Amino acid sequence: MTESIFGTDGVRGRVGEGVIRPDRILMLGWATGEVMRCHGMRTVLIGKDTRISGYLFESALEAGLIAAGMNVHLTGPLPTPAVAYLTRTFSADMGIVISASHNPYYDNGIKFFSSAGAKLDAGLAAEIETAFFQSDHHMVSSDALGKARRIDDAPGRYIEFCKSTYRAPRSLQGYKIVLDCAHGATYHIAPKVFRELGAEIIEIGTKPDGLNINAGCGATDTRALRAKVLEAHADLGIAFDGDGDRVVFVDDQGVERDGDDLLYVLATGAEIRPQGVVGTVMSNEGLVQSLAQHGIAFERTPVGDRHVLARLKEVGWQYGAEPSGHILCMDRLDTGDGIIAALQVLAVLVRKGISLRQALAGLNKFPSVLRNVPLGSREDKALLQQPDWQDTLQHAEEQLGAGRILVRPSGTEPLIRILVEGPSLQKVEQVADGLVSWIETRIK
């Protein structure tokens, strides 16, 4: 039985290990092209973030695809949602992003999009995986090889598209905004979008060197952004992750506002009040109750923006989000896009003439903490199946009383995530610390 190379969001791992090596990425490119050719497809659009290994894997992927007869369009560094959008714009048969999203530079991955800019169909992914493990990897004949070209105007096309999604009575003139681009794929996109819409922009995290992506900056670490907002007396701050599909805000008092907060602003500030919104099992229960006071229903899905997207399509609703900052605005784009989501939040503030803090005045979130426990190996996840753990978890729930505990292995990193919500921050932290301690003492 062969190993599976696809995880919850494409292929991802440590550079130089597993599939994330140039020889295997070359093979993955060939396997992808071989499956595409069998389905009558010919064109692939490839983008990447700013991590140093991106150039290596771009070349390997390009070579494998061309060897299978595919034509390749290369965009250079672009946010993941930009590749999804441009795949449709250029009528490509598939889009591929070389990125490990919010992970450090020493990780990388491959994400696949359909011709419609949606996550790749599971059946097609299974075919690619089967082809990857074939023993016979043959090139097409020389006259059938694909061709490659660079799309020089890709950033400009995406900038104009982002601007077109901002619909408010006036521009952003008068707003002072600090943008943190995580030294990632939005570094040359986001500042232009917001400046061209009239805002005064202060940039941080816009000098990628291949190694500093997501390092002490961006949506996963807002300390620098919070400090800069206070120092500059800015109206707010906006942080993206390394590939630009996540966004979190910081208000004028330096308080971080996550995906739950932004979903509340979008839902309660919409020109037409939505029937409901979609979140995940990680969404704060206080958000659910606060939205209910506005007559807005809330549905939970498993973690992952693909689950949120699927449910939004099923029920026909407009807004969905994860606390981590994946936010879907279905009337603008049917994939998570940090820049576009940020623009929709700003449009609400402009339209209502209020600050971010004022827009959140009616949201009463429960005290909560999220702990991430690093694992020594994949086998450590089995700790959560032990009888001792079940006893420990039951005791923690009794100790917490009113509230909830959610423990799950991360789908993208070697971590166990522990979420605790309860009546008081002191009690929540005490319970979370106890669960973390139990796991840490048993990791190999």
Stockholm file with secondary structure:
# STOCKHOLM 1.0

chainA/1-444         MTESIFGTDGVRGRVGEGVIRPDRILMLGWATGEVMRCHGMRTVLIGKDTRISGYLFESALEAGLIAAGMNVHLTGPLPTPAVAYLTRTFSADMGIVISASHNPYYDNGIKFFSSAGAKLDAGLAAEIETAFFQSDHHMVSSDALGKARRIDDAPGRYIEFCKSTYRAPRSLQGYKIVLDCAHGATYHIAPKVFRELGAEIIEIGTKPDGLNINAGCGATDTRALRAKVLEAHADLGIAFDGDGDRVVFVDDQGVERDGDDLLYVLATGAEIRPQGVVGTVMSNEGLVQSLAQHGIAFERTPVGDRHVLARLKEVGWQYGAEPSGHILCMDRLDTGDGIIAALQVLAVLVRKGISLRQALAGLNKFPSVLRNVPLGSREDKALLQQPDWQDTLQHAEEQLGAGRILVRPSGTEPLIRILVEGPSLQKVEQVADGLVSWIETRIK
#=GR chainA/1-444 SS CCCCCCBTTBEEEETTSTTCSHHHHHHHHHHHHHHHHHTTCCEEEEEECSCTTHHHHHHHHHHHHHHTTCEEEEEEECCHHHHHHHHHHTTCSEEEEECCTTSCTTEEEEEEEETTSSBCCHHHHHHHHHHHTCSCCCCCCGGGCCCEEECTTHHHHHHHHHHHTCCCSSCSTTCEEEEECTTSTTTTTHHHHHHHTTCEEEEESCCCCSSCTTSSCSTTCCHHHHHHHHHHTCSEEEEECTTSSCEEEECTTSCEECHHHHHHHHHHHCSSCCSEEEEETTSCHHHHHHHHTTTCEEEEECSSHHHHHHHHHHHTCSEEECTTSCEEETTTBSSCCHHHHHHHHHHHHHHHTCCHHHHTTTCCCCCEEEEEEECSSGGGGGGGGSHHHHHHHHHHHHHHCSSEEEEEECSSSSEEEEEEECSCHHHHHHHHHHHHHHHHTTCC
#=GC SS_cons         CCCCCCBTTBEEEETTSTTCSHHHHHHHHHHHHHHHHHTTCCEEEEEECSCTTHHHHHHHHHHHHHHTTCEEEEEEECCHHHHHHHHHHTTCSEEEEECCTTSCTTEEEEEEEETTSSBCCHHHHHHHHHHHTCSCCCCCCGGGCCCEEECTTHHHHHHHHHHHTCCCSSCSTTCEEEEECTTSTTTTTHHHHHHHTTCEEEEESCCCCSSCTTSSCSTTCCHHHHHHHHHHTCSEEEEECTTSSCEEEECTTSCEECHHHHHHHHHHHCSSCCSEEEEETTSCHHHHHHHHTTTCEEEEECSSHHHHHHHHHHHTCSEEECTTSCEEETTTBSSCCHHHHHHHHHHHHHHHTCCHHHHTTTCCCCCEEEEEEECSSGGGGGGGGSHHHHHHHHHHHHHHCSSEEEEEECSSSSEEEEEEECSCHHHHHHHHHHHHHHHHTTCC
//
